[in-house]
Amino acid sequence: MSPKDVVFKKTCKDKSVGVFMGKRDFVDREDSVDPVDGVILIDPEALAGRKGLYTRSYTTSAAAQRLPLSLGRLKKVSVNICVFCPAVFVTLSCTFRYGRDDMDVMGIAFRRELYLSTRQVYPPLQDRDKGVHTKVQAKLLRKLGNNAYPFFFEFPDNLPCSVALQPAPSDVGKQCAVEFEIKAFSAESQDAKVRKRSTVKLMIRKVQFAPETQGPPPSVETTKDFVMSDKPLHIKATLDKELYYHGETIHVNVSITNNSNKNVKNIILSVDQVATVVLYSNDTYTKCVDLEDSGDSVSAGATLQKVYKLLPLLANNRERRGIALDGKLKHEDTNLASTSIVKEGVLREVLGIMVSYKVMVKLIIGGMMGSSEVGLEVPFKLMHPKPDTVKDSELEEELVFQEFKRSYLKGIIGDDDEEEGNVSGGDDMAPKEK
């Protein structure tokens, strides 16, 4: 953990359960996924305050019969009865949401749970030290004391990455998204009804980074024949590389050889994002995220060789509904969704939302009967670079806790715990030293 990183902390309303995590982004490396690890801190007094030790007086002969003969004449017996205190559980869930929770059509909810795994952390089912898998967990346990317990989950290899479709500014409610959530709660059993005051939720993300090796630069060419022309029009578009990082300029080398008798009136280039919702309907949404209307022309018998520049950014598309974004944590910024890389053998149907990108090159051809179009598509990948590996020595830095205080949330969101679980620390939430 880098010295600049913080430990994310969130506590339920009745203070009985708290969640501590060293990170909220977990990387899908195609052959493996970072495990989800953290620590649950419990308050035994808060748990016992719900159902605990109490005293009751009995005057029945049955109680007296269980006492020694020397005490058999007592008419009133005080008996301490210990009622089982609630256990504490933690769950990792993956949910695909394609409508608000309050929407229901013919009994079909617009929400599907793709994955759910539950662990009991208290009372512990094994020795506490055996549940420690990472150095961050070990350091948190030392700092938090004997009432802290580790938890650990491994992702199955067929879950999608966190993706959300951007709502319009006027939209209300939760957006269409693939979401991951850690939930800790206290209850009498795993299947018992859970009180919101005893539940704490923290959104996390499953993300992919760019592979270490680049493929060959993509290149596409096409030839167009015209009815009234003996010779064709030839177009070729080549990118300078296959994979681009978010915020990086795309260079498109366009070569046009116009041997026809037609005139190219204009050349338009765009970056198109293609988001396919594969889970329930296989709907495809194509959105232009950058456009270059060059105004260049190529007359009959002429040629053109030119490099165009494109820069797809979320900053230029914030008001547009339906653009796919990397899974967003509230009050944290995000970016255009990264290209989806599918592991071989995984069914596409369970991957929620698939995202890809292409450069479109469109030529407007003039003619006697009106204008026509000639175009080609050049696919490419848009992703984040792989971050630097954290050195073990950096784990010795002092932990800084990022606490989610509900007083910070007033005026930002409602009191519903469902919403509070999706809150992330922003610039207005100063880290708190412990």
N, C-alpha and C positions, 0 to 999 in steps of 0.2 A: 504493500500500500504506500503510495507516494506521500511525502510530507504535506502536500497540498490537498490530499484527499481528506474526506471526513467520514465519520461513521454515521449512518442514517439511523435515527432513533424515532420511534413513535410509540405512544402509550395509549391504552384504551381509556375511556371516560372514568371508569371506577378505579383506575390505577392498579388493577390486579395483574395486568399482563403488559409487557413492553417488548417491542421488537428492535433488535440492533443488527444492522447489516453493513458490511464494509463497502458494498457496491450495489448498484441497481441495474447495471448492464451486464449481460452474460453472453459470451461470444459463441456463436455456432461456427466451428472450424471444419465443417463438412464431415470429417471423420469422427469428431467428438464435439461435445458442448460443455462449456464451463459449468460445473455443478453449482447449485444454489446453496449457500451456507450462511449461517447467522447464529445469533444467540437470542434466546427468550429469557427475559428477566421477570420473575414473578414476585408478588408481595404476599407471603403466606398469611399475614394478618387480614389483608383485604379478601383473600379467598375464604379464610375461616370466618370472616364476618358475615358471609352469605349463609353458610351452613356449618356450624361448628359445635363446640362443647357447651352443653347447657345442663342445668340441674333441675330435677323434678322430684317432688315428694310423693311417695306411695304409702298407703295405709292398708294394702291388701295383705292377706295372710300368705299369699304366694311369695311376696317379697320377704316376709319374715321367715318363711320356711328355709330360705336359702342362707340365712344368717346363722352364726354359731349359737349353740344352746344358751350361752351366757347372755346373749342379746335378744333372745327370743321373745322377751316380754315387751320390747319396744313396739309402740303402736304406730309410730311414724318413721319412715325410713327415707333418707335422702339418697338418691341414686344418680350418678353422673352418666349421662348417655352421650356417646360420641357419634354424631352423624357424619357420614363420609363427605369430605370436602371435595369440591369439583376438581376434575383433572384439567390439564391444559394441553391443547392440541394445536398443531400448526399444519396448514395445508398449502400446497402449490397447485394453482389452477390455471388453465389456458381456456379462454372463452372467445368465441367468435360472435360478435354482435353486429347484426345488420338492420337494426331498428331500435327504437327506444324500448325500455323495459315495460312501459305502460301500454305499448301497442300490442294488440292481440287480435288476430284474424282467424276466425273459425277455430279458436282454441289452440292455435299455433303461435308460440312465442317467438319473437324475433331475436332469439339468443340461443346459442348452442354451446354446451360445455364440451370442449375437445379433450380435456385431460384434467384429472383430479387425483391428487395423492395426499394422504393424511398421515401424520406422525404424532404419537403421544410423547410429549417432552416432560410432563410432570403428572403424577410421580414417574420418575425415570424408569424405563424398562431395562436399562443396562447401566453399567458403571459410567459416570459422567465423562471420565477421561477417554473411554472407548468411543464416545460420540464426537470427539474432536478430530476434524479432518484438515483444517487449515491453520496457519500461524495467526491469522487475524482472529479466528475463534479462540485460540489459546490465550491471546493477549486480552481479548474482551473478558474471558472468564476470570483471568487474574484480576482485572480491574473492577469487575462488577460484583465479585464475591460468590458466596455459596448458594445464593438463590438464582443464579444464572445457569441456564442449560442450553447446550448446543443443538442445532438441527441441521440436517443435510439432505438435499434432494439431488437426484440425477435426472436430467431431461431424457425422455425417449428420443430416438433419432428421427421421428417422423412428424415433429411438431413444426408449425410455421414460425417465421420470425414476426416480431411486432410491427404491424402496419396499420395505419389509420387513414381513412378518406377524409379530407379536409371539408368541414361543413361551411356553408355560407355564413356571412356575418349575422344574418337574421335567424339562423337555425338555433333551436333550443334542444336540450337533452343531450344524451351521449351519442357520439358519432359511430359510424360503421367502422369496426376495428377488430383486429386480433390483439387481445390483451392478456397479460400474465399478472398474477396477483399472489402475494403471500398474505395469508390470513392466520392470525393467532387468536384463540378464544378459550375461555374456561367454561366447562359444562360438565354435567354428571356423566355423560358418555359421548362418544363420537357422533352418535345419531340423535342426541337430545336437542331440543329447541335451544337456540343460542340467543342470549340477550345482546343487544347492540352495545350496551354499556360495558360489556365484558369482552368486546371484540375489537381487534385492531387490524387494519388492512394497509398494505403497502404495495403499490404498483411497481413492477419490475419490467425489464425489457430483455428480449432475446434478439440479438443483433448479429449481422454478418459483416466481416471485413474483407477487403480485397485479397485475392490470392497473391502469393509472392511472385508468381511467374506471369508474364504477359503473353497473350497469344499474338498471332500475326496481325498487322494492321488490316482492318476490314476494307474491302474494295468491291464495288458493284458497278457493272457497266451494262448498258442496253443499247440496242439499235432500233430506230423507228423508221419504218417505210411509209411513204405517203402515196396515195393513189395517183396523183398528178405529177409525181416526181420520179425521175429515173434513179436517183441516188438517195441514200438514207441519211438520217441524222444520228450521230453516235455520241453518247454521253457516258462519262466515267466519273465516279466520285470515290475518293479514297480518304480515309481518316489517318491521322498521324500515328495513332495507336488504338488498341482494342479497349483498354480500360482507362477510365478517367476518374479522378477523385472529385468529390463534391467541391464546387467553387473553382474548378479548373476549366480553362478555355479549351474548346474543341475546335481544332483546325480541320477544315474540309477542303480538300484539293479537288476542284471541279475542272474537268477537261471536256470541251465540246468541239466536235468536228462537224460542221453543218454543210454537208455536200448536197443537201436538198435545195429545192427552189423556194422553201418556206423561210420566213423570218422568225427568229426567237425574240419575242417582244419583251419578256421579263424573266428573271430567274429568282425564285423564292426558295429559301431554305428554312427549315424548322427542326426543332428537337421535339419529338412526340414521346410522351409517357403512355405506356399501355398497361393498364391495371385490369387483371382478369379475376373476377370473384368466382373461384372454382368450386366452392363448397356446396352451394345450394342451387345455382342456376347457370353457371358458366357465363355470366354477363361480362362483357368487355367494355372498358371505358378508355377512350383514347383522348388525351389532353395535350395540346401544344403548350410547352413550357418555355419555349424561346423561339423567336421568329426574326428572320432577316429578309426583308423585301429589298433586294439589291437594286432593282431598276436597270440592271445590265441587259443588253440586247446583243444578239448575234445574227448578223444578216446572212442571206443565202450565199453559200460558198466561202464563208469566213470561219475562223476558229477562235476559241477562247480558252485560256489557261489562267485560273485564278484561285487563290486560297481565301476562303471565307471563315469568319470566326463566329462561334456560337457559345453562349454561356447560360446554361439552364440553372436558375436559382429560385428558391422559394420566395425570396424577398420581392421578386417581381410577379408573384402569383398568389399573394396572401388572401385576396378577395375571391378566389375562384373555387367554387364548390366541386368536390369530387376528385381533386388531385391527391394522389397517394403520398403519404408522408411516412418517414420512419416513426415507429410508435412513440407517441408523445407523453411525457410526464407533465402534469399540470404545472404551469408557471415556469417551465423550462422550454427553451427554444428547441426546434428540431430542424429538419431539412427535407428535401424531396426524398421519397423512398428510395432505398438502394435496390439495385438489381437483385432479383431472387435467384439464388443458385441452388438447384435441387440436387440432393444426393441421389446417386443411382439406386434404383430399386424402391424409392419412396413413391407412394401413390400421390399424384397431383391433387386428387379430390379432397385430401385432408389438409391441404396447405393454405386454406383460407383465401388469401389474396396474393396472386403472383404479379410481379412487376418487371417490366422490361423497357428498354429505350431504343429509339432508332432516330437517325437523321434522315429527314425527307428532303429530296432535291426535286423541285417542280419547275418545269419549263412551260411558259405560256407561248403557244405557237399561233401566229396570225395566219388568217386565210380568208378567201373570198366569202365563205359561208359562215364566218365567225371564228372565234378563237377556240383552240383545243389545248389539251394539256398532255405533257409527257413527264413522267416522274420515275424515281427509283428510291428504294429504301436501303439504308446502311445501318445494320444493328451494331450496338456497342454496349458496354457495361459502365454503370455509374455507381461508385461505392466509396466507402471510407478507407483510408490506409490502415494497415494493421498497426496498432499502438506499440510503443516500445515495451519490452518485457520489464516487469517490476523486479528490482533486485531485492534479495532477502534482507540486505543490510538496511533497506529503507523501512522495514517493518519495525525497527527499533525507535522510530520517531514517535513523539507523544501523540496519542489519539485525540482527535478533535471531534466532538459530537455535534451533529446537525439535528436539532430537536424540532419536531413539528408541534408547536404550541398552538392550541386552538384559538387563542386570542389573536394570533396573526391572521387567522382565516376569516375573521368577522368582516362582513361586507364584501368578501370575495366569492364565497360559496355559501350554500345553505347548511343547515344543521344535519342533513341526512348523512349517515355514516357511509352510505354507498359512495357519495361524492368525496367525502373526506379521505377515503382510502386512495384516491387518485391524485393526492396533493403532493407536490415535490417542493423542496426548499428552493426559494428564489433568492434574489439579491437582498430582499428586505428581511430575510431570516438569518440573523447573524449566528454563526456557530457558537456553541456554548461549551465551555471547558468543563470537564468532569474530573 
